[in-house]
Amino acid sequence: MLNRALLADMIGDAYRIIEAEDGKQAVAALQKEGAGISLVLLDYVMPQMNGFDVLEVMNENGWIKDIPVIMVSAESDAAYIERAYELGVTDFINRPYDVNIVRRRVMNTLMLYQKQRTLMGMVADQVYEREKSNNLMVYILSHIVEFRNGESGMHVLNVQAMTEMILTQLMRLTDQYPLTTEDISLITMASSLHDIGKIAIPEEILNKPGRFTDEEFAIMKTHSAVGSDMLDDLELYKDEKLVKVARDICRWHHERWDGRGYPDGLVGDDIPISAQVVALADVYDALTSRRVYKPPFSHEEALRMIREGERGAFNPLILECLTAVAGDLEKRLNHGITGREISIDSLHLSEATLDNGDAEASSRTLELLDYERMKYHFFASMSNEVQFEFTEEPPMIVLSDWSDHKLDLPEIIMDPYNDEAFCATFGKENLEKLSRLLRATTIDDPVIDMEMEATVGDELRWFHVLARALWSGPSDPVYLGSIGKLVDIDDRQAELIDLQFKAYHDPLTEVVNGAFARKVIAERLGSGEACDRHRDRHVLALCDLDFFKQANDTYGHQFGDRVLKHFAERLQESVRGEDVVARVGGDEFLLCMECPVDPRPLIDRIHRSLEGDFEGFPLSVSMGVAIAGSDVRDYDELFRRADVALYHKKRGGRSGYVFYSDLDEEERDLLLEGAHTALSGIDRDESDQ
């Protein structure tokens, strides 16, 4: 076994050393000190219990999760070493050993665990601060309602505290209602919003000092339905658990066990348990608080009135819970110890992190850290995020455990810029760019925001990276590392691409729509000196399917849809990939091509390729063509000219094409005077028959 003198020599005076003569003494020391132990150096050969026996006890009690173990043994068999690692040892040192090597490996293990604990505390603080902010916003909103109601602001807090106490007692009393601590926390927070519907009640009724008239009481009773309707209208968040619970409480916290409540007259357990408990808490606090219309009742009198049904009937089990917590309830509410304050107190557990990097911590501190770690792992596992901490010296990155199944990477990676698997996942160029951006930040502006691709499995996926550089003190700052998160946005990117496609394309033919075509063509046409008007010449052609109405009338609209899709495919096949093909109306399509030479042979070839036969229906196509030149670079004018030419062709005989430039002045003026265009709808029924 390692003797105490050697251990002291390796570690120095930084730590208190606990010596165990055998395995049983080691277990006893672990039992007594718990997480207060920073490291275990464990021999295999020991009296009473060997090293593996001690490791099994550590696993059974969960100690191995928080206490690193280095095993020292002369045994070098691979199966033996593998067994040690299976039982959770952090490191394995074979005898004979070098004292300096042992000292270095001990210090590295302690440093690694210290960094892990520090990171856990940092992340837990972030999570708790987010929870605290959410709670605070709910409280502010509910307090606004109370302020308008002329109340002190304690009503919400008292209802929260009482709700939490009764639900906790109910969970102990019976399993009739499958409540978890998470459920209790959620209902407690949601209870803050029980009276939010009062914001819609006229102030003269809300703060009336005397008894309500029947009409006034009818108006006051609407607040429960108004509150639930307000939450139902939260389209983006109405399926969130908090909103659902708050909605139930808003609507039904005035229902009663015997069905004599409102607004829906629910009976018994048809009323959600959340609303039942908040109803009781609401009544108790209303009775024991001063109102504009009454002085407060005593705690005892309020309990009597509730038990004897003077404020409506309640679930007998909840009344039993009320009796059980009555003594503590009076004490807590009278002393102002509210659910809000309790919640905030719990949020500050994360403040008990390791003090100034000192690896020695009390048992209580480490217990709190373990609690924080458990909460952090829970929230991290529920999040589509990979959280990370990077340190410059030594170069090391610590990833959240979610990265294991998302990226197939270990949680801790030493020298990540030279780690083959890490670089293969993120790419060296991406990592170098990320490093440059972080090093270019300042103490005042330390945050960077970027997107990058990573290889996950065999596919490339997009990630959003949000990171914060960590700098040493304000004077002569040194880059220490960074913390941040990676969020998988590949699905979001795919959805965005799909939405963009749908916004820019015709849903039937999948060619671009008229609006997107206008944008693209207008940009290509340019203005002023943006382009060479002699070389950059564009041709815009409008195409109309002749007699298309007959296809729908004779063969049905499904056949008509197939005709349109076939025609769109032909159009695309007849032009180049960079040319624009768009559907601009029912059976009207647009072509826009760059053509620095005479476009007539091109238009003639395209027209011939479009006509033919489709499933027995003859395809006849009329086209109007306009050329962008020195006299016209405006999209709307170019489109109008092509449309005028198309109209001229359809009126003079279908199946063919006409160039606007071929129309004489008299023909152009005649068409303009009558505002006749092919797409204007003029004579549409006549022309398509």
C-alpha positions, 0 to 999 in steps of 0.5 A, a space after each residue: 500500500 502507499 504509505 502516508 509519507 509518500 502521499 504527503 511528499 507527492 501532494 504537499 501541504 495543500 490537502 488534508 490526508 486521510 489514511 486507511 489501513 484497510 478496505 473497511 477503513 477506507 469505506 468508513 472514511 468515505 461514508 463519513 467525509 462523503 463528497 468532502 474527499 477530493 481524491 482517492 489513491 487506492 491500492 488493490 491489495 488491502 486487508 478486509 476488502 480489496 480495491 475492487 470491493 471498495 470501488 463496488 461500494 463507491 458505485 453502490 453509494 454514488 460516490 464514484 460520480 463525484 470523487 476521482 479515484 486513481 488505482 495503484 497496483 503492480 498488476 499489469 494484466 489488461 483484463 485487470 486494468 479494464 475491470 478497474 476502469 469499468 468500476 469508474 477509476 479515473 486513472 491507473 498507475 502501475 508499479 514500480 512508479 516514479 514519484 514525480 509522475 504520480 504527483 503530476 497525474 494526481 495534480 492533473 486529475 484534481 485540476 480536471 475535476 476542479 474545472 468540471 465543477 467550476 463549469 457546472 457551477 457556471 452553467 447552473 447559474 445561467 440556468 437558474 438566472 433564466 428561471 429566476 427571470 421567468 419567475 420574475 416576469 410572471 410575478 410582475 404581470 400578476 402584481 400589475 393585476 393586483 395593483 389595479 385591484 387595490 391589493 398589497 401585492 402579497 396575495 400572489 405570494 401567499 397563494 403561491 406559498 399555500 399552493 406549494 404547501 398543500 400540493 406537497 402534503 397531497 403528494 405525501 398523503 395519496 397517490 390518487 393524483 400523480 404529482 411530481 416535484 416538477 408538477 408542483 413547481 409548475 403549478 406554483 408558478 402558474 398560480 400567479 396568473 389565476 386572476 389575470 382576467 381581472 384586468 378586463 373588469 371595470 375599475 368601479 366594480 373591481 374596487 367597489 367597497 360594498 356588496 355587488 349588485 347581481 349585475 355587477 357580480 355577473 360582470 366580476 365572474 367573467 374574469 375567470 373565462 376572460 383569463 383563460 381566453 387570454 391564454 388561449 389566444 397565445 397562438 405561439 405558446 398555447 401548447 406550452 405546459 406552463 400556459 396550459 396549467 395557467 389556463 386551467 387555473 384561470 378558468 376553474 379556480 372558482 369551481 367548487 367540489 359540489 358543482 356550485 361554482 363557475 363558470 362551467 359548474 364542474 363537479 369533483 375531480 372534473 376540476 383539475 387538481 391545480 385549480 382545486 388547490 389554487 381555489 382553496 389558497 385563493 379563498 383562505 388568503 382572501 379571508 385573512 387579508 384586508 379588503 376595501 369591503 372587509 377587515 381580515 378574519 383570523 387564521 382560526 376563523 378562516 379555517 372554520 369558515 372553509 371547513 364548514 363550507 361557508 365559502 363553497 365545498 372543497 375536495 375532502 383530501 385537500 381539506 385534510 391537507 389544509 389541516 395538516 399544514 395549518 400550523 405551519 401555514 399561519 407561521 409562514 404567511 404571518 412572517 411573510 415567508 412566501 413561495 416566491 422567496 423560497 423559490 428565489 432562495 433555491 435559485 441561489 444554491 449555485 452561489 456555493 461554488 468552489 471559492 476562488 479555484 481552491 480545490 478544497 471544499 466543504 461537504 455541504 458545498 460539494 453536495 450543493 454542487 452535485 445538486 447543481 450538476 444534476 439540474 444542469 445535466 437534466 436541462 442540458 439533456 432536454 436541450 438541442 444544444 452542445 454547451 462548451 468551455 475552452 481553456 487556452 492553458 492547458 488547451 482543453 475543451 469540455 463539452 456537455 454530455 449531450 455531445 456524446 450522442 449528438 456529435 459522437 465526441 467525448 466530453 473532455 478533449 485535450 489539445 482539441 486543435 490537434 485532435 483528429 476526431 474533433 477537427 474532422 467534425 468541425 473542420 480546421 478552417 471553421 475552428 481557426 475562424 472561430 478562434 480568430 473571431 474570439 481572439 479579436 473580441 474585447 473585454 467590453 465586447 466579448 461575444 461572437 455569433 456565427 454559423 458553421 457546418 459540422 459533420 455529424 455521422 455521415 452528413 453535414 449539418 448547420 450549427 449556430 455558434 454563440 460564444 463568449 471570450 474569457 479575458 483576464 483583468 481589465 489591465 493588459 488582458 490575456 485571452 484565457 479561453 471561451 464558453 458558449 453553445 452550439 445549436 443544431 439549426 439544420 432542420 430550421 435551415 431546411 424549413 427556411 429553404 422550403 419556405 423560401 421555395 414556396 414563397 418564390 415558386 408556383 406550387 403546381 408547376 414549381 417554376 418561379 412565380 411572377 413576383 419573384 421573376 419580376 425581382 430577378 429580371 429587374 435586377 438583371 436589367 439594371 439602371 443607369 451605368 450598371 450595365 452595358 446596354 449594347 451587349 447586355 440585351 435581354 428578351 422577355 417573352 410571354 407565352 399563352 396556351 391557346 384553347 386551354 379552357 377546352 382542356 379543363 372543360 372537356 377532360 377536367 381540371 386534373 388533366 388541365 393541371 397535368 397540361 400546365 406541368 408538362 408545358 412548364 417542363 418543356 419551357 425549362 428544357 428549351 432554355 438555359 439554366 440561368 434563364 428565367 421561367 415563371 408562371 404569371 397567370 392561369 395558363 400564361 408563362 414568362 421567359 426572360 433570356 440574355 441574347 446579345 444577337 438577333 433573338 428571332 431564331 431563338 424564339 422560333 426554335 423555342 416556339 416550335 419545341 412547345 407545340 405538339 400533342 399531350 395525351 391527345 390534346 393539341 398544344 397551341 402556343 401564342 407568344 408576345 416578345 419584347 427586347 430590352 434595349 437603349 430605349 427600355 430598361 424598366 421591367 414593367 415597361 418591358 412586360 407591358 410591351 410583351 403583353 401588348 404583342 401577345 394580345 395582338 397575336 391572339 386577336 389576329 390568329 393564334 399559334 405563333 409569335 409577334 415581336 413588339 418591335 414589329 408592330 407599327 405605331 398605329 397598332 401600338 397606339 390603338 392597343 394603348 388607347 383601348 388598354 388592351 393587353 392579353 393578361 388584362 382579362 379583356 375578352 378572356 372567355 372569348 379568346 380561350 374558347 
